[in-house]
Amino acid sequence: QVQLAQSRSELEKPGASVKVSCKASGYTFTSHVINWVRQAPGQGLEFMGWINPMTGDPTYAQGFRGRFVFSLDTSVSTAYLQISSLKAEDTAVYYCARGASTAGLLEYWGQGTLVTVSS
Amino acid sequence: EILLTQSPGTLSLSPGERATLSCRASQAVIANLLAWYQQKPGQAPRLLISRASSRATGIPDRFSGSGSGTDFTLTIDSLEPEDFAVYYCQQYGTSFWTFGQGTSVEV
């Protein structure tokens, strides 16, 4: 069955960087887009962008260009989200979600990774 | 960017009652590419409905979606205890995909 296993929670200081992983299994990794979604504490869902595992091309939604980087390691079927120059407002749960045949339909979700930014 | 407005913000109901949730788009959703997700506390969202009215695999038939253009509805017939959660609509017809702010269905 399709599974997306994310890395565990992180506690980082302002100005540091963090890298969240999303390991896929149960399907051909290069056949479906991986989307990233942010959820701040007590808030709704915010779409961040996606990366195409076939081409390696990332696409970033407005508000997520510059400090946010999507990457892949197709040899281990894993997608990554790296956030640099962390700010307190980056504190959130970050989800990866596999796109369906229509890329933006978020068919399968990882369990989420809580990133806490605090001094 | 297509804005999605969900109403009401909170729906207070009892088990066995029907829930009707609304999602209104700021412009027509292309090909009715509108999805609904359920999220319980501490869990990832779960896909319920795609293309406005198609239930995802394993979703009980008490969940139904309807609508087209700019107005969409999620109906939950006869609420079960496990249905009390937050529900989000999402359009995925126009990049970038956007979510509504959510409707909390509570007891």
Chai-1 contact restraints between the chains, C-beta under 6 A:
chainA,res_idxA,chainB,res_idxB,connection_type,confidence,min_distance_angstrom,max_distance_angstrom,comment,restraint_id
A,G44,B,Q101,contact,1.0,0.0,6.0,A-B,restraint_1
A,G44,B,G102,contact,1.0,0.0,6.0,A-B,restraint_2
A,L45,B,Y88,contact,1.0,0.0,6.0,A-B,restraint_3
A,L45,B,F99,contact,1.0,0.0,6.0,A-B,restraint_4
A,F47,B,F96,contact,1.0,0.0,6.0,A-B,restraint_5
A,F47,B,W97,contact,1.0,0.0,6.0,A-B,restraint_6
A,A61,B,F96,contact,1.0,0.0,6.0,A-B,restraint_7
A,Y95,B,A44,contact,1.0,0.0,6.0,A-B,restraint_8
A,G104,B,Y92,contact,1.0,0.0,6.0,A-B,restraint_9
A,G104,B,W97,contact,1.0,0.0,6.0,A-B,restraint_10
A,L105,B,A35,contact,1.0,0.0,6.0,A-B,restraint_11
A,L105,B,S50,contact,1.0,0.0,6.0,A-B,restraint_12
A,L105,B,Y92,contact,1.0,0.0,6.0,A-B,restraint_13
A,E107,B,L47,contact,1.0,0.0,6.0,A-B,restraint_14
A,W109,B,A44,contact,1.0,0.0,6.0,A-B,restraint_15
A,W109,B,P45,contact,1.0,0.0,6.0,A-B,restraint_16
A,Q111,B,A44,contact,1.0,0.0,6.0,A-B,restraint_17
A,G112,B,A44,contact,1.0,0.0,6.0,A-B,restraint_18
